[in-house]
């Protein structure tokens, strides 16, 4: 059996240290917004090269809080790629704004300046590119586009912890960025967690108020906020894992290189990096026209695989009010053809060879 998510082996040696750190939290009795959260926020900000990190309860809340901290208001429009997890658009709606869906680049599967431009109107207030599967969107051209139109630029970096673009960390490239620490992520915790990061101290202060009922002191509430805080136990565990993230990212990139070197590109379409990017391969998603048959064959061979976002956002029943009049062909094709293959820092070359062989056998039938 080759599992789809191969990360357990990497964290197994660290579990005793995680347990010890979390036990110290339990014995200390400080469970909400204590020293572990404060330390993790400082350490994660330093890792990304940003000034501020605000820990929140999950990645979806991070998006909603970041949008509001950026000044997004009811009736504003936010441009969102149609191929991503539902939470990206859900957060826009929860912030009171309207998502406007754009297509993605057919090779990188990310929003581009060209695709976003087609969705901009006089009501557009922000661009919300997603670093899909761990591949950074082309932030240079999106920054230029946002500047020309006076738009906020928020990175959805939920899948991109450890990725880089032009030597800078994903999450340090826009006005703000958000992360998820869901357990399956490259920097995954032991439950839910998320963060808003930025170089803007006032934006960070606003995010801190919003995560805590719109208050700084539990007494005066200056706005209607949320109860959304990264807890001490999660922060304690994340602090143990963070120093290993670069090594794990390197291992994921080596696995991706091995997939190509061992001939996978001869039978399916391989992931394509944005120019200048160092993909962190949260998912290794290939393109296969006969995706469902391939997945069934891999399951028979004991190999995990999974398609993602098979119903693009503009086709989701809850979002039909925001659906564009015109099709978004690249997003729709990717939804029909993408298939994530096993990936993780513990994935060995022998396992990769097994996967490549099984894919070849399946498509030769």
N, C-alpha and C positions, 0 to 999 in steps of 0.2 A: 504494500500500500504506500503510495506517495501522496501525502496530504496537500491540500490546496494551500493552507497557511502553515508554514514550517518555521515557527518562531519559538516554540516551547523549549527546544534544545538550547537556544541561546540564553533564555532567562533562567533556566533550571538552576545553574550554579549560583544565581543571585538571590534565590528565594529565601534562603536563611537570613541573608542580610536585610531583605525587605521585611521579613517577619520581625526581626529584631528592632528595626526602625519603627515599625508600626506598633509593636508592643510598647516601646518607649512612649509613643503618643498615648496609648491607652492608659498607661500608668501615670502619665503626666496630667491627664484630665483636661487638656485644652484641645477641643475637637473642631472648632470653627474659627477660621481666620487667625491661626496661631503662627508660631515660628516656622513650622515646616512649609506652610503655604508661602510665607514671606520669603523664605530662603529659596524655594523652588522658583518663584516668580523672578527673583534676582538672577538665579543661575540660568534659567531658560532665556531670559532677555539677553544675558551676556553671550550665550551660545549663538543666538540669532544675530547678534550685533545691533540690537535695538535698545532704546532707552527704558521702555516700560513694558511690563507684562501684568495682566490682570487675570487671575485664575477664576474660572466660573464653573458651573455645575456640569456642562456638557458643550459639545461643539455647536449644537443648534442654538442654544442660548447665546453662545459667543457671537454668532452671526447677528442675531436680533439686537443684542446689546451694542455691538459695534456699529450697526446701521444707525441706531438711534443716537449713539454718541457722535456720529458723523453729521448729525443734523437732518437725517432723512425723516420726512414728515408725511402725514396722510395725504394721499393724492400724488405724491412723487412717483416717478418711475425709476426702476433699477434694472439695468440690462444684465441678464443672466444667461449663461449657455444652456441650451436645451438638453445636453447630455451630462448629467451629474445626478447625485443623490437628491432626493426629494427635499431634504432639509434646506438646501440652498434657497429654493424658491419659497418654501414654507416660512423661513425666517423673514423674508422680504414682506410677505403678507402679514405676519405677526407684528412687524414693525410699523404697519399701517400703510405701506407703499404697495405699488403694483409691479409685479415682475413682468418684464418684456423679454421674450425669449429670442435669442440669436442662434445662428448655426455655429458649428465648430469647424476647425480645419480638418479635412478628411484624413490627414496623416498624423498630426500630433493630438487630435481630438480636443483641442483647447480653443477658447475664444481668441480671436485675433482682432486687430484694429479694423480690418475690412468687414468681418462678420458683425462686430459690434456697431460699426457706423450705420449699418442698415437698420438698426433698431433704435437709434437715437431720435428723440423728438424734443419739442420745446419743454416737455415736462420731465425729461430725464434729469436725474440728480446724481446718479452714481453708476459706475461699472463694477460688476462683481465677478471677475474671472475666477475660474476654478483650476487649480493645479491637478488636473485629473490623473488619477492612478499614481500620482507622485511626479508627474511631468510638469515643470513650471510653464505657465502660459507666457507668451512673449510680452513681458511687462514693460520693456522699453517703448515699444510702439503704442501700448495701451496707456502708458503714462503721457505720451505726447498727445494722444487722442483726448484723454481726460482733461489735459491742460487747455487744449484748444476750445473745449466746450464748457470749461468751468465745472467739471464733474469730480466728485469724490471717487477714489479708487480703493476698493476693499478686496484683498486677496482671501479667497477661501482656500486655506492651506491645510485643511483637515487631513488630507492624505499625503502631505508633502514634507513632514518633519525629516530633515536631513538632506533635502534636495537643494540644489544651487542653480543660479542663473548668472552668467558672466561673473562668477567668483563670489557672488553675494548669496546669502541664505534665503531660500523661500520663506516668506514671512517678513522680510525686511525691505520689500520692493514697492509697496504702495503706501497710502496714507495710514492704513492699518491692515492687520491680518488676523485671521482666526484659526485656531487649531482645535482638533479633537484628540482626546486621549483614551478613546474607546479601546478596549483590550486588543482588538485586532490590528490597530494602527502600528506604524513603525516605532513610535514611542507610545506604547499602550500601557494604561494603568491596570488596575484590578477592579474596575467598575467604571462609572461614567466620570468624565472630567473634560474641561476645555479651557481655552485661554484667548484673550484679546491682547494683541501686541501692537505697539506703535512707538514712534519717536515723539509724539505730541503729548506733552504732560497734561494739558487740559482735557484732551480726548480720553486719556487714561483716567483722570480724576472723574470724569463723567461716567465712564464705564464702571468705576468702583462704586459710585453712588447708585447706578442702575442695578448692579448686582445685589445691592443691599437695601431694597425697598425705597430707592430714591433718597437715601439718607446718608449723612456722614457720621451721625452721632446717636442714632436710634431714637432721637427725640423730634427733630425737625426733618420733615420729608418735603423736599423741594419739587418732587415730581413723582409720578406713579412709575415704580420700577418693578423689580423682580426679586424673588428669593432664589438666588442662583450663585452659589459659592463653591469653589473647589474646596473639598474638605481636607483636613489634616492627614487622615490616613492615606488618601490618594496622593497627596503631595509628597508624603514620606516615601512611598514606593517609587514615584516618578524620579525623585532625587537619586535613588540608587541606580536607576536605569539610564538616566541621561548621559553619564560619562561614557557609556558604551555605544551611543547612537551612531557616531561616526564609523566605528568598526562594523556595526551591523549594516550600515548603508553601503560601505565598501563591499561587504560580502554579498549583498543583494545585487550590486552592480556586476560583480564577478559572475554571479549566477546568470544574469541577463546576457553577459558576454558569452558564457558557455553555451547557452541556448542557440545563439547565432553561429558560434564556431562549430557546433556539432550538427548543423544543417537544418535547423528548424525552419529557417527562412525559405528553404526549397519547397515547402509544402503548405505553409500558411504565411499570412502577412505579419511581420514582426512590429512591435511598438517602435515608434519614431520619436526621438527626442526633439524638443524645440531647439533651434540653433542657439548655441551657447549654453545649453542647459546640461546639468548633471542630474538626470532622473534618479529618484530614490526607490522606484519600483515597489511602492506599496502593493500594487498588483502588477502582474506581468500578463497583460491582455493582448492576445493575438487576434487576428482577423481571419475568419473562415466562413466562406459563403454557405457551406453546409454545416453550420455551427452545431445544431441540435444533434445531428447524427454523430458528429465527432464527439460531443460530450457523452452520448450514450456509450459509444465504443470505449472511451477512456474509463468510464465507470465500470464497464465489464472487465477492464484490465487492472482495476484497483487504483486508478489515478484520479485524484480530485480535480475538478474543474467547475467553473461557474460563469454564466453570462451575467453581465451587470447592466442595469438601467435599460432593460428590454422594452420598457414603455418610457419614451422620453418625456421630459417634464411637460411639454406642451400638449401631450396626449393623456396626461393624468386626469382622471375624472374630477378631482377637487380643484383643478386649475383650468378647466375649460373656459372660464370667463376671460382668461388672459391669453388664450391660444391665438397665434398669429393667423392671418388669412392665408398666407403662402406657406408651402411646405419648407421644411428645413432638411434638405436631402442628406447632408453629411451626417448629421446627428441621427437621422432615422436609419441610415445604412449601418452606422456603427452599432446602434441598438440591436439590429438584426444579426450582426456578424461577430461581435466581440466575444471572446471567451478567455477568462483568466485561467492560467495554468499554474501549477505549484510554484511558489516563491517564498523565500524567507532566508534569514541569515544562516540557518542551519542546513540549507539545501546543498547536498553534495553533488559532485559531477557525475557520479554513477547514477544517482536518481534522475538527474537532468537527462542523461543518455537514455534512461528507461522511458522517460516521458517523450523525448524526441522520436524514439523508435516506435512507441505506441501511436503517436500522432501519424507518423508515416504509414504504419500498417493500416490504421483506420481509414485514411484517405485513399489508400490503394485498393480498397475493397470494391 
